[in-house]
């Protein structure tokens, strides 16, 4: 049996970001580390977007950044500045390539192409079984999401953020490359929370994405018809689809960390690191992996790493509302952006506001649905 100090199962964003932290910190130079991923990661299979201050840690990998955004709903449209933030986009192929090249320079880190079958505690070590081998380690960091315990519980609702997007190139200038469309709810809601999301790379190229916050996914044809209708509405008729992407992110306040143990911790989406109210994950993973490496220097029990904060409760109430009345998303987000400074909303969603500012923001949201959700949780 091959033994390592640490094993990271899954070589996506969270697994590779954690490996990057280990590779960058001399404290872990003597630790033997295995990363087990079932497939070779070298394509643009993901698009990660997030907001942060200029001159961020991975700015050199950013494909495009925007200082301004647009929010739209049926009776309201607002252009806004992201300052003091910038909205940034990273394409996964560049990210994978950079991290893989970095890891190749570290003799203590090995990347294996195998499928993980089982992970379990065994006394003072962890056993990881793959389709080819069995490994042991002192600590395991698992980024492979197991949806079964999440979907089989009823305490916390599970809303999917599901989307389908087209990278298009038009035959004439159609986009303002300096403004991205953060949310455009001015489309048929059909009983759900539905919006368009547009990232213009230049005047003729953009990612146009149809996104829903709802319990169930749609047939692929439905997403594509919605994108076509939106482009027609915007006067965009002649275009070439250069790439497509689709995905689904679970939005839930399920307590993922309760599945952690002394020697096994779930990370990334598997660890509940996706922001429950929005689905944004990359920025949170940047923070969490940094915190986790510092935690490992002083603490041996991984079950003590995660904890609730007040934002967890805020997200829970929003998801309770969307689960009961799925079409309420447009009204809630529109109210927040119409009555507040958008930069303050982004700070709130990034979980960096004061308690006083939290109350100021929430008082400008529809009060009745949140109060009802709170009373239902309390009683």
C-alpha positions in Angstrom: 0.0 0.0 0.0 1.4 3.4 -1.0 1.3 5.9 1.8 1.4 9.7 1.7 1.1 12.4 4.3 -1.8 14.1 2.4 -4.1 12.9 -0.4 -6.3 15.3 -2.4 -9.1 13.5 -4.1 -10.3 15.4 -7.2 -8.1 17.7 -9.3 -10.6 20.5 -10.1 -10.5 24.1 -8.8 -10.5 23.4 -5.1 -8.1 20.4 -5.2 -5.6 22.3 -7.3 -5.9 25.5 -5.3 -5.2 23.6 -2.2 -2.2 21.9 -3.9 -1.0 25.3 -5.0 -1.1 26.5 -1.3 0.9 23.4 -0.3 3.4 24.0 -3.1 3.8 27.7 -2.3 4.4 27.2 1.5 7.8 25.9 2.8 6.0 24.5 5.8 4.6 21.7 3.6 7.8 21.0 1.6 8.5 17.8 3.6 5.0 16.5 3.2 4.4 13.8 0.6 1.2 14.7 -1.3 -0.9 12.8 -3.8 -3.6 14.3 -6.0 -5.9 11.8 -7.5 -8.0 12.9 -10.5 -9.9 10.6 -12.9 -9.2 12.6 -16.1 -6.6 14.8 -17.5 -7.6 18.4 -16.9 -6.4 20.5 -19.8 -9.5 22.0 -21.5 -11.9 24.9 -20.9 -14.4 22.8 -19.2 -15.2 25.5 -16.6 -15.5 29.3 -16.5 -14.8 30.8 -13.1 -16.0 34.3 -12.3 -15.7 36.3 -9.1 -15.2 39.8 -7.9 -12.3 41.1 -5.9 -10.0 44.1 -5.5 -7.6 44.9 -8.4 -4.2 43.2 -8.4 -5.5 39.9 -7.2 -3.5 36.7 -6.6 -4.4 35.2 -10.0 -4.7 38.3 -12.1 -2.1 37.0 -14.5 -4.6 34.2 -15.4 -7.6 36.4 -15.8 -9.1 36.2 -19.3 -11.1 39.4 -18.9 -12.1 41.8 -16.2 -14.8 44.5 -16.0 -15.2 47.6 -13.9 -18.9 48.1 -14.7 -22.0 45.9 -14.7 -25.7 46.1 -15.6 -28.6 44.8 -13.6 -32.1 44.6 -15.3 -35.5 43.5 -14.5 -39.0 44.1 -16.0 -39.4 47.7 -14.8 -35.9 48.5 -13.7 -32.4 48.8 -15.2 -29.3 50.0 -13.5 -25.7 50.4 -14.7 -23.2 50.3 -11.8 -19.6 50.3 -10.9 -17.9 47.4 -9.3 -15.5 49.6 -7.5 -13.7 49.0 -5.2 -13.9 45.6 -6.9 -13.4 44.3 -10.4 -15.4 41.4 -11.9 -13.0 38.8 -13.2 -13.2 35.7 -15.4 -10.7 32.8 -15.5 -10.9 30.1 -18.1 -10.0 26.7 -16.7 -7.5 25.6 -19.4 -5.1 28.4 -18.4 -5.6 27.7 -14.7 -5.0 23.9 -15.1 -1.9 24.5 -17.2 -0.4 26.9 -14.7 -1.0 24.8 -11.6 0.1 21.6 -13.3 3.4 23.1 -14.3 3.9 24.5 -10.8 3.3 21.0 -9.3 5.7 19.3 -11.7 8.5 21.3 -10.0 7.7 19.9 -6.6 9.3 16.5 -5.9 6.9 15.9 -2.9 3.7 16.3 -5.0 2.4 13.6 -7.4 -0.6 13.8 -9.7 -2.3 10.4 -10.4 -4.9 9.7 -13.1 -7.2 7.3 -11.4 -10.8 7.1 -10.3 -11.6 7.3 -6.6 -13.9 4.5 -5.5 -13.9 4.8 -1.7 -12.6 7.0 1.1 -12.8 5.9 4.7 -11.2 6.3 8.2 -9.2 3.4 9.5 -7.9 4.0 13.0 -5.3 6.8 12.8 -5.1 6.9 9.0 -7.3 7.2 5.9 -7.7 4.6 3.2 -8.4 5.7 -0.3 -9.3 3.1 -2.9 -9.2 3.8 -6.7 -9.9 1.7 -9.7 -6.2 0.7 -9.8 -4.7 0.9 -6.3 -5.2 1.4 -2.6 -3.5 4.3 -0.8 -3.2 5.5 2.8 -2.6 8.9 4.3 -2.7 10.9 7.5 -5.1 13.5 6.1 -7.4 13.4 3.1 -8.9 16.5 1.4 -11.9 15.4 -0.7 -13.4 17.6 -3.4 -15.6 14.8 -5.0 -19.2 15.8 -4.3 -21.5 13.0 -3.1 -25.0 14.3 -3.6 -26.8 11.4 -1.9 -26.8 12.7 1.7 -27.7 16.2 0.4 -30.7 15.1 -1.7 -31.9 12.5 0.9 -32.5 15.0 3.7 -35.4 17.3 4.1 -34.1 19.8 6.6 -32.4 22.2 4.1 -33.8 22.8 0.6 -31.6 22.2 -2.4 -31.9 24.6 -5.3 -29.9 24.1 -8.5 -28.2 26.9 -10.2 -28.2 25.5 -13.7 -27.1 27.2 -16.8 -26.3 26.8 -20.5 -24.1 29.3 -22.3 -22.8 30.1 -25.8 -19.6 31.8 -26.7 -20.5 33.7 -29.8 -18.8 35.9 -32.4 -21.0 38.4 -34.3 -20.6 39.8 -37.8 -20.8 43.4 -36.5 -20.1 45.3 -33.3 -22.9 44.4 -30.8 -21.4 44.6 -27.4 -20.1 47.2 -24.9 -16.9 45.3 -23.9 -16.6 47.5 -20.7 -19.9 46.4 -19.2 -21.0 42.9 -18.3 -24.6 42.0 -17.6 -24.7 40.7 -14.1 -28.4 39.7 -14.1 -31.1 40.4 -16.7 -34.4 39.3 -15.3 -36.3 40.9 -18.2 -37.2 37.5 -19.7 -40.1 35.2 -19.1 -39.8 33.8 -15.5 -42.3 30.9 -16.0 -42.7 30.3 -12.3 -38.9 30.2 -11.6 -36.0 32.6 -11.0 -34.5 33.0 -14.5 -32.0 35.5 -15.9 -29.5 36.1 -18.6 -25.9 36.7 -17.9 -23.6 38.2 -20.5 -19.8 38.6 -20.5 -18.5 40.6 -23.5 -14.9 40.0 -24.3 -14.8 42.7 -27.1 -17.3 44.4 -29.4 -18.0 41.2 -31.4 -17.4 38.3 -28.9 -19.2 37.4 -25.7 -20.5 34.6 -23.5 -24.3 34.6 -23.3 -25.7 32.4 -20.6 -29.2 31.4 -19.6 -29.3 30.7 -15.8 -32.0 29.5 -13.5 -32.3 29.1 -9.7 -34.8 26.2 -9.5 -35.2 22.7 -8.2 -35.2 20.8 -11.5 -33.1 21.0 -14.7 -34.6 21.7 -18.1 -34.2 19.9 -21.4 -31.2 21.2 -23.3 -33.4 22.5 -26.1 -35.2 24.8 -23.7 -31.9 26.6 -22.7 -30.9 27.0 -26.3 -34.3 28.4 -27.4 -34.1 31.0 -24.5 -30.6 32.1 -25.6 -31.8 32.5 -29.3 -34.8 34.6 -28.2 -32.6 36.8 -26.0 -30.2 37.4 -28.9 -33.0 38.2 -31.2 -34.4 40.7 -28.7 -31.0 42.4 -28.5 -30.9 42.6 -32.3 -28.2 40.0 -32.7 -29.1 37.8 -35.6 -25.9 36.8 -37.4 -23.4 35.1 -35.1 -21.2 32.0 -34.9 -21.2 29.8 -31.8 -17.6 29.0 -31.1 -18.0 27.1 -27.8 -20.7 25.9 -25.5 -20.8 25.4 -21.7 -23.3 24.1 -19.3 -23.4 23.2 -15.6 -25.3 22.8 -12.4 -24.3 24.0 -8.9 -26.2 23.0 -5.8 -27.4 25.9 -3.8 -28.1 24.7 -0.2 -27.4 25.5 3.4 -26.9 21.8 4.1 -24.2 21.3 6.8 -21.6 19.6 4.6 -18.9 20.1 7.3 -20.8 17.6 9.6 -19.5 14.9 7.3 -15.9 15.8 8.1 -13.8 13.9 10.6 -10.5 14.3 12.3 -8.6 13.1 9.3 -11.0 13.7 6.3 -12.3 17.1 5.2 -14.6 17.9 2.3 -13.5 20.9 0.2 -14.9 23.0 -2.6 -18.5 22.3 -3.5 -18.3 19.0 -1.7 -17.5 20.9 1.5 -20.2 23.5 1.1 -17.8 26.2 -0.1 -20.2 27.4 -2.9 -22.0 30.5 -1.7 -25.5 29.1 -1.0 -27.4 32.2 -2.1 -25.5 32.7 -5.4 -23.6 29.6 -6.3 -20.3 31.6 -6.6 -17.4 29.3 -5.5 -14.0 30.3 -6.8 -13.5 33.4 -4.6 -14.6 31.5 -1.5 -12.3 28.7 -2.4 -9.4 31.1 -2.6 -10.1 32.2 1.0 -10.9 28.8 2.4 -7.7 27.1 1.0 -5.6 29.8 2.5 -7.3 29.5 5.9 -7.0 25.7 5.7 -3.3 25.7 5.2 -2.9 28.0 8.2 -5.2 25.8 10.2 -3.1 22.7 9.5 0.0 24.4 11.0 -1.6 24.5 14.5 -4.5 22.0 14.5 -4.6 18.3 13.9 -8.4 17.8 13.9 -10.0 18.6 10.5 -13.5 18.4 11.9 -12.9 21.7 13.8 -12.1 23.7 10.6 -15.6 24.7 9.5 -18.2 26.6 11.4 -21.5 28.6 10.8 -21.6 32.3 10.6 -24.5 34.8 10.3 -24.3 34.7 6.5 -25.2 31.0 6.6 -28.5 32.0 8.2 -29.2 34.7 5.7 -28.6 32.3 2.8 -30.8 29.7 4.5 -33.8 32.1 4.6 -33.4 33.1 0.9 -33.3 29.5 -0.1 -36.3 28.7 2.0 -38.2 31.5 0.1 -37.0 30.3 -3.3 -37.9 26.7 -2.5 -41.5 27.7 -1.5 -42.0 30.5 -4.1 -39.4 29.9 -6.8 -40.4 33.0 -8.9 -39.5 35.3 -6.0 -35.9 35.7 -7.0 -36.5 38.4 -9.5 -38.4 40.6 -7.0 -35.8 40.0 -4.2 -32.7 40.7 -6.2 -34.3 43.7 -8.0 -35.3 45.2 -4.7 -31.7 44.8 -3.4 -30.1 46.4 -6.4 -32.6 49.2 -6.8 -32.5 50.4 -3.2 -28.8 49.8 -2.3 -25.4 50.7 -3.6 -24.5 47.7 -5.7 -20.9 47.7 -4.4 -22.3 47.3 -0.9 -24.5 44.4 -2.1 -21.3 42.7 -3.6 -19.6 43.3 -0.3 -22.5 41.7 1.5 -22.5 38.7 -0.8 -18.8 38.4 -0.2 -19.6 38.2 3.5 -17.5 41.3 4.4 -20.1 43.7 5.7 -20.7 44.9 9.3 -23.8 43.7 11.2 -25.2 47.3 10.9 -24.8 47.3 7.1 -26.4 43.9 7.0 -29.6 45.3 8.6 -29.5 48.3 6.3 -29.4 46.1 3.3 -32.0 43.6 4.5 -34.5 46.3 5.4 -34.6 47.3 1.8 -35.5 43.8 0.7 -39.1 42.5 0.7 -39.7 42.0 4.4 -42.7 39.7 4.5 -41.2 36.6 2.8 -38.1 36.8 4.9 -40.1 37.3 8.1 -42.3 34.3 7.2 -39.2 32.2 6.5 -37.6 33.2 9.8 -40.8 32.4 11.8 -41.1 29.0 10.1 -37.5 28.1 11.0 -38.0 29.3 14.6 -41.3 27.6 15.2 
